[in-house]
Amino acid sequence: MQPFLYRVAQTFLNEYGDGIRSYSFVFPNRRAGLFFQRYLSALTDKPLFSPEILTINECFTSVSRLQTADWLSNLFSLYRIFQQQGKTDETFDTFVFWGEMLLSDFDEVDKYRVDARQLFTNVTELRELDRLFNVFSENQIEAIRSFWSNFVPVPEGKTQENFMATWKILYPVYEQFHAELIAEGLATDGMICREVTDRLIRREDPEEWEGKQFVFVGFNALNPCEKELMLQLQKRNMADFYWDYESPELREAENPASLFFANNIHVFPSKLKVPQEYIPFAQKEITLTAVPSTVGQTRRVYEILDQLYPTGTADESWTKTAVVLPDEGLLMPLLHTIPQQIEKINVTMGYPLQVTPVAGFMEHLFELQRRKRDFQGR
């Protein structure tokens, strides 16, 4: 059975041959693009100019008038703006936790093309908040208070007041944060997506895309910016689409995983027919192994991989194997237990900064600074 990306590459090579280089292939992430290029090279026995390979974010940024801002710089800027708008002396340490949440939320607001003023405008009187709270049960009220006590640490009895104070300034913070970034020619990913789609809706066709043909491959749950981008390119006859919905389970209306199937297939049909291949779920073999500890799971992974790909394995068939971890903290123990004969590893997950040696060093350094004494012992 050949992978979906392999069959897409094969279909385009059979249809267009060397002309495939005139297409721009857009994928949800960089990993899919790398494997697509690998399959292209495996399918041809002669030199071939590679088509343009883009992630969806690169597709947006390639024509944006703004540059992507650094996440950490955004966090410091947001902290300063929050202090100004909220007239608060909250420390950066306490702000970081939910400041990252705000950055993510602001990014989602832009990607989903939401009216920020309407979104962040809410009840402004405490008695109205009390009225809303009264429709909940005691357990629900306790859950809400628990959430906000973690979101903005406050003394007992101040949850509602801090909820209102924080909510009131969210839109001014959002507005000032965006204004400062744009003044510097910078933007978040969400801002760039929104800016590009707004220009396309206004029929401002980017010069960089003149004469291009885009092929969107392997998408599923589209946010409004991505969907609008595809719609606008489709209207201009500049786009083609290929969806990995071959499994019957993904086509069942009762299956939540099929939520986007019917709409995507109908709105964005494919111009070429890609041969379908899939293994029925009933024919798949699933083995469950009980392991008493989390680190023990990584040792078991070593045993499985060593059995599948013993020493002396000639090909690189291990690239077709995926190891899915339930916890990011297991990444480093797993990497230290990968069999030596497996030479290439593609890591597609994040790793918490707080568990790195650098973070531990910085904590000790700050603690040393806090406990410092001068030479007179004061």
C-alpha positions as CSV (number, residue, x, y, z in Angstrom):
1,M,0.0,0.0,0.0
2,Q,1.4,3.4,-1.0
3,P,0.9,6.5,1.2
4,F,-1.5,9.2,0.1
5,L,1.2,11.7,-0.6
6,Y,3.0,9.2,-2.8
7,R,-0.1,8.7,-4.9
8,V,-0.7,12.4,-5.3
9,A,2.9,12.8,-6.5
10,Q,2.5,9.9,-8.9
11,T,-0.7,11.3,-10.3
12,F,0.8,14.7,-11.0
13,L,3.9,13.2,-12.5
14,N,1.8,11.0,-14.8
15,E,-0.4,13.9,-15.8
16,Y,2.2,16.7,-16.2
17,G,5.7,15.2,-16.2
18,D,8.3,17.9,-16.1
19,G,5.5,20.5,-16.0
20,I,5.0,19.7,-12.4
21,R,7.6,22.3,-11.6
22,S,5.1,25.1,-12.5
23,Y,2.8,24.2,-9.6
24,S,3.0,25.3,-6.0
25,F,2.1,22.6,-3.5
26,V,0.7,23.8,-0.2
27,F,0.6,21.4,2.9
28,P,-0.6,21.8,6.5
29,N,3.0,21.4,7.8
30,R,6.6,21.2,6.7
31,R,6.8,17.5,7.4
32,A,4.2,16.6,4.7
33,G,6.1,18.8,2.2
34,L,9.4,17.0,2.9
35,F,7.9,13.6,2.4
36,F,6.1,14.7,-0.8
37,Q,9.5,15.8,-2.2
38,R,11.0,12.5,-1.2
39,Y,8.3,10.6,-3.1
40,L,8.8,12.8,-6.2
41,S,12.5,12.0,-6.3
42,A,11.7,8.3,-5.9
43,L,9.2,8.3,-8.7
44,T,11.5,9.7,-11.4
45,D,14.8,8.3,-12.7
46,K,16.0,11.6,-14.3
47,P,16.8,15.1,-13.0
48,L,13.7,17.1,-12.2
49,F,13.1,20.6,-11.1
50,S,11.1,20.4,-7.9
51,P,7.8,22.3,-7.7
52,E,7.5,25.0,-5.0
53,I,6.7,23.4,-1.6
54,L,4.9,25.6,1.0
55,T,3.2,25.3,4.3
56,I,0.0,27.1,4.7
57,N,1.7,29.7,6.9
58,E,4.4,30.2,4.3
59,C,1.7,30.6,1.7
60,F,0.2,33.5,3.6
61,T,3.5,35.2,4.6
62,S,4.9,35.0,1.0
63,V,2.6,37.9,0.0
64,S,2.1,39.7,3.2
65,R,3.3,43.3,3.7
66,L,4.1,42.4,7.3
67,Q,6.9,40.3,8.9
68,T,6.2,37.6,11.5
69,A,7.0,38.9,15.0
70,D,8.9,36.8,17.5
71,W,6.7,35.1,20.1
72,L,8.8,36.0,23.1
73,S,9.0,39.7,22.0
74,N,5.2,39.7,21.6
75,L,4.8,38.3,25.2
76,F,6.9,41.2,26.6
77,S,5.0,43.8,24.5
78,L,1.7,42.3,25.7
79,Y,2.8,42.5,29.3
80,R,3.8,46.1,29.0
81,I,0.5,47.0,27.3
82,F,-1.5,45.1,29.9
83,Q,0.2,47.0,32.7
84,Q,-0.6,50.3,31.0
85,Q,-4.3,49.4,30.3
86,G,-4.9,47.6,33.6
87,K,-2.9,50.0,35.8
88,T,-1.5,47.0,37.5
89,D,1.8,46.1,39.1
90,E,1.5,42.4,38.3
91,T,4.9,40.7,37.9
92,F,5.9,39.2,34.6
93,D,6.2,35.8,36.3
94,T,2.5,35.7,37.2
95,F,1.6,37.2,33.8
96,V,3.5,34.6,31.6
97,F,1.0,31.8,32.2
98,W,-2.1,33.5,31.0
99,G,-0.2,36.0,28.8
100,E,0.6,33.0,26.5
101,M,-3.1,32.2,26.5
102,L,-3.9,35.7,25.5
103,L,-1.5,35.6,22.6
104,S,-3.0,32.3,21.4
105,D,-6.5,33.7,21.8
106,F,-5.7,36.9,19.9
107,D,-4.1,34.8,17.1
108,E,-7.3,32.7,16.9
109,V,-9.5,35.8,16.8
110,D,-7.7,36.9,13.6
111,K,-7.5,33.5,12.0
112,Y,-11.3,33.1,12.5
113,R,-11.9,36.6,11.3
114,V,-13.9,37.5,14.4
115,D,-15.1,41.0,15.2
116,A,-12.8,41.6,18.2
117,R,-14.8,44.5,19.5
118,Q,-18.0,42.4,19.7
119,L,-16.1,39.4,21.1
120,F,-14.5,41.3,24.0
121,T,-17.5,43.4,24.8
122,N,-19.3,41.8,27.6
123,V,-21.3,42.5,30.7
124,T,-19.9,45.6,32.5
125,E,-21.8,45.7,35.7
126,L,-21.2,43.3,38.6
127,R,-24.9,42.8,39.3
128,E,-25.3,41.5,35.7
129,L,-22.5,39.1,36.3
130,D,-24.2,38.0,39.5
131,R,-27.3,37.4,37.5
132,L,-25.4,35.2,35.0
133,F,-23.7,33.3,37.8
134,N,-27.1,32.6,39.4
135,V,-28.2,30.4,36.5
136,F,-25.4,27.9,37.3
137,S,-25.4,25.2,39.9
138,E,-23.0,25.4,42.9
139,N,-20.6,23.0,41.3
140,Q,-20.5,25.0,38.1
141,I,-19.9,28.2,40.0
142,E,-17.1,26.6,41.9
143,A,-15.6,25.4,38.6
144,I,-15.8,28.9,37.1
145,R,-14.1,30.4,40.2
146,S,-11.4,27.8,40.2
147,F,-10.7,28.6,36.5
148,W,-10.4,32.3,37.1
149,S,-8.3,31.8,40.3
150,N,-5.8,30.0,38.1
151,F,-6.1,32.5,35.2
152,V,-5.6,35.6,37.4
153,P,-4.5,34.6,40.9
154,V,-6.7,36.7,43.3
155,P,-7.7,36.6,47.0
156,E,-10.9,34.7,47.9
157,G,-14.0,36.6,47.1
158,K,-12.4,38.7,44.4
159,T,-12.9,36.4,41.4
160,Q,-15.9,38.3,39.9
161,E,-14.2,41.7,40.3
162,N,-11.1,40.6,38.7
163,F,-13.0,38.8,36.0
164,M,-14.7,42.1,35.1
165,A,-11.6,44.2,35.4
166,T,-9.7,41.8,33.1
167,W,-12.5,41.5,30.6
168,K,-13.0,45.2,30.3
169,I,-9.4,45.9,29.1
170,L,-9.1,42.9,26.7
171,Y,-10.2,44.8,23.6
172,P,-8.1,47.9,24.4
173,V,-5.1,45.6,24.9
174,Y,-5.9,43.7,21.7
175,E,-6.2,47.0,19.8
176,Q,-3.0,48.6,21.1
177,F,-1.1,45.4,20.7
178,H,-2.1,45.2,17.0
179,A,-1.4,48.9,16.4
180,E,2.1,48.7,17.8
181,L,3.0,45.6,15.8
182,I,1.7,47.1,12.5
183,A,3.6,50.4,13.2
184,E,6.8,48.3,13.3
185,G,5.8,46.3,10.2
186,L,5.3,43.2,12.2
187,A,2.4,40.9,12.9
188,T,1.4,37.6,14.4
189,D,0.5,34.6,12.2
190,G,-3.2,35.3,12.7
191,M,-2.8,39.0,11.7
192,I,-0.9,38.0,8.5
193,C,-3.6,35.5,7.6
194,R,-6.4,38.1,8.1
195,E,-4.5,40.8,6.2
196,V,-3.9,38.5,3.1
197,T,-7.5,37.3,3.0
198,D,-8.9,40.8,3.4
199,R,-6.8,41.9,0.4
200,L,-8.0,39.0,-1.7
201,I,-11.6,39.8,-0.8
202,R,-11.0,43.4,-2.0
203,R,-9.7,41.9,-5.3
204,E,-6.2,43.1,-4.6
205,D,-4.3,40.3,-6.4
206,P,-0.7,39.9,-5.1
207,E,1.9,40.4,-7.8
208,E,3.9,37.5,-6.3
209,W,1.1,35.1,-7.2
210,E,0.7,36.1,-10.8
211,G,0.6,33.1,-13.1
212,K,0.9,30.6,-10.2
213,Q,-1.2,27.4,-9.7
214,F,-1.7,26.2,-6.2
215,V,-2.4,22.6,-5.1
216,F,-3.6,22.2,-1.5
217,V,-3.0,18.7,-0.2
218,G,-3.9,16.9,3.0
219,F,-6.0,19.5,4.8
220,N,-9.0,18.8,7.0
221,A,-10.3,21.3,9.6
222,L,-10.0,24.7,7.9
223,N,-10.2,27.9,9.8
224,P,-12.0,30.8,8.1
225,C,-8.9,32.4,6.8
226,E,-7.7,29.2,5.2
227,K,-11.1,28.5,3.7
228,E,-11.4,32.1,2.4
229,L,-7.9,31.8,0.8
230,M,-8.9,28.6,-1.0
231,L,-12.2,30.1,-2.1
232,Q,-10.6,33.2,-3.5
233,L,-7.9,31.3,-5.3
234,Q,-10.6,28.9,-6.6
235,K,-12.6,31.8,-8.0
236,R,-9.5,32.9,-9.9
237,N,-9.0,29.4,-11.3
238,M,-5.6,29.2,-9.4
239,A,-6.2,26.3,-7.1
240,D,-6.7,22.5,-6.9
241,F,-7.5,20.4,-3.8
242,Y,-6.8,16.9,-2.7
243,W,-8.2,15.4,0.5
244,D,-7.1,12.3,2.4
245,Y,-10.6,11.0,3.1
246,E,-10.2,7.5,1.8
247,S,-11.1,5.5,4.9
248,P,-14.8,4.6,5.1
249,E,-14.7,5.6,8.8
250,L,-14.0,9.2,7.8
251,R,-17.1,9.2,5.6
252,E,-19.6,8.1,8.2
253,A,-21.9,10.8,9.2
254,E,-22.1,9.4,12.8
255,N,-18.3,9.7,13.2
256,P,-17.3,13.1,14.6
257,A,-14.0,12.8,12.5
258,S,-16.1,13.2,9.4
259,L,-17.4,16.6,10.4
260,F,-15.5,18.4,7.6
261,F,-15.6,15.7,5.0
262,A,-18.8,16.4,3.1
263,N,-18.2,20.2,3.0
264,N,-14.6,20.1,1.9
265,I,-15.3,17.5,-0.8
266,H,-18.3,19.4,-2.2
267,V,-16.8,23.0,-2.0
268,F,-13.3,22.1,-3.1
269,P,-13.3,19.2,-5.6
270,S,-10.2,17.7,-7.1
271,K,-9.4,18.1,-10.8
272,L,-7.4,14.8,-11.1
273,K,-8.4,11.4,-9.8
274,V,-6.0,10.0,-7.2
275,P,-6.1,6.1,-6.9
276,Q,-7.5,5.1,-3.6
277,E,-5.9,2.6,-1.3
278,Y,-6.8,1.9,2.3
279,I,-6.7,-1.0,4.8
280,P,-10.2,-1.7,6.4
281,F,-10.2,-1.2,10.1
282,A,-11.2,-4.8,10.7
283,Q,-8.0,-6.0,9.0
284,K,-5.7,-3.8,11.2
285,E,-3.8,-5.5,14.0
286,I,-3.7,-3.7,17.3
287,T,-1.7,-4.9,20.3
288,L,-2.1,-3.5,23.8
289,T,0.9,-3.9,26.2
290,A,0.7,-3.0,29.9
291,V,3.7,-1.1,31.2
292,P,3.9,-0.1,34.9
293,S,5.8,3.2,34.5
294,T,6.0,6.0,31.9
295,V,9.7,5.7,31.4
296,G,9.2,2.0,31.1
297,Q,7.1,2.8,28.0
298,T,10.1,4.2,26.2
299,R,12.1,1.0,27.0
300,R,9.3,-1.1,25.5
301,V,9.4,1.2,22.4
302,Y,13.1,0.3,22.1
303,E,12.3,-3.4,22.2
304,I,9.5,-3.1,19.5
305,L,11.7,-1.0,17.2
306,D,14.6,-3.3,17.6
307,Q,12.4,-6.3,16.6
308,L,10.9,-4.5,13.6
309,Y,14.3,-3.2,12.3
310,P,17.1,-5.4,13.5
311,T,20.7,-4.4,13.1
312,G,21.8,-4.7,9.4
313,T,18.5,-3.5,8.0
314,A,19.4,-2.4,4.5
315,D,16.6,0.0,3.6
316,E,15.1,2.9,5.5
317,S,11.7,1.4,6.1
318,W,11.6,2.8,9.6
319,T,10.6,6.1,8.1
320,K,7.2,4.6,7.7
321,T,6.9,4.0,11.5
322,A,5.3,6.6,13.8
323,V,5.7,6.7,17.6
324,V,3.0,8.8,19.3
325,L,3.7,10.0,22.8
326,P,1.0,10.8,25.4
327,D,3.4,13.1,27.3
328,E,6.0,15.6,26.0
329,G,8.2,14.8,29.0
330,L,8.8,11.3,27.5
331,L,10.5,12.8,24.4
332,M,14.1,12.9,25.8
333,P,14.0,9.4,27.4
334,L,12.7,8.1,24.1
335,L,15.4,9.7,22.0
336,H,18.0,8.1,24.3
337,T,16.5,4.7,23.7
338,I,16.1,4.6,20.0
339,P,18.1,1.7,18.5
340,Q,21.4,2.8,16.9
341,Q,20.6,1.2,13.6
342,I,17.7,3.7,13.1
343,E,19.7,6.7,11.8
344,K,17.1,9.3,10.8
345,I,14.4,10.6,13.2
346,N,11.8,13.2,12.4
347,V,10.5,14.9,15.6
348,T,7.3,16.7,15.1
349,M,6.3,17.7,18.6
350,G,7.3,20.4,21.0
351,Y,9.3,20.1,24.2
352,P,8.7,22.1,27.4
353,L,11.4,24.7,27.9
354,Q,11.0,24.3,31.7
355,V,12.4,20.7,31.7
356,T,15.5,21.6,29.6
357,P,19.0,21.9,31.3
358,V,19.1,25.6,30.3
359,A,15.9,26.2,32.3
360,G,17.4,24.4,35.3
361,F,20.6,26.4,35.1
362,M,18.7,29.7,35.0
363,E,16.6,28.7,38.0
364,H,19.8,28.0,40.0
365,L,21.4,31.2,38.8
366,F,18.4,33.3,39.9
367,E,18.4,31.5,43.3
368,L,22.1,32.3,43.7
369,Q,21.4,35.9,42.9
370,R,18.5,36.0,45.4
371,R,20.7,34.6,48.2
372,K,23.8,36.7,47.4
373,R,25.7,38.4,50.3
374,D,28.4,41.1,50.2
375,F,31.9,40.5,51.6
376,Q,30.9,42.0,55.0
377,G,28.3,39.3,55.4
378,R,25.3,41.6,55.1
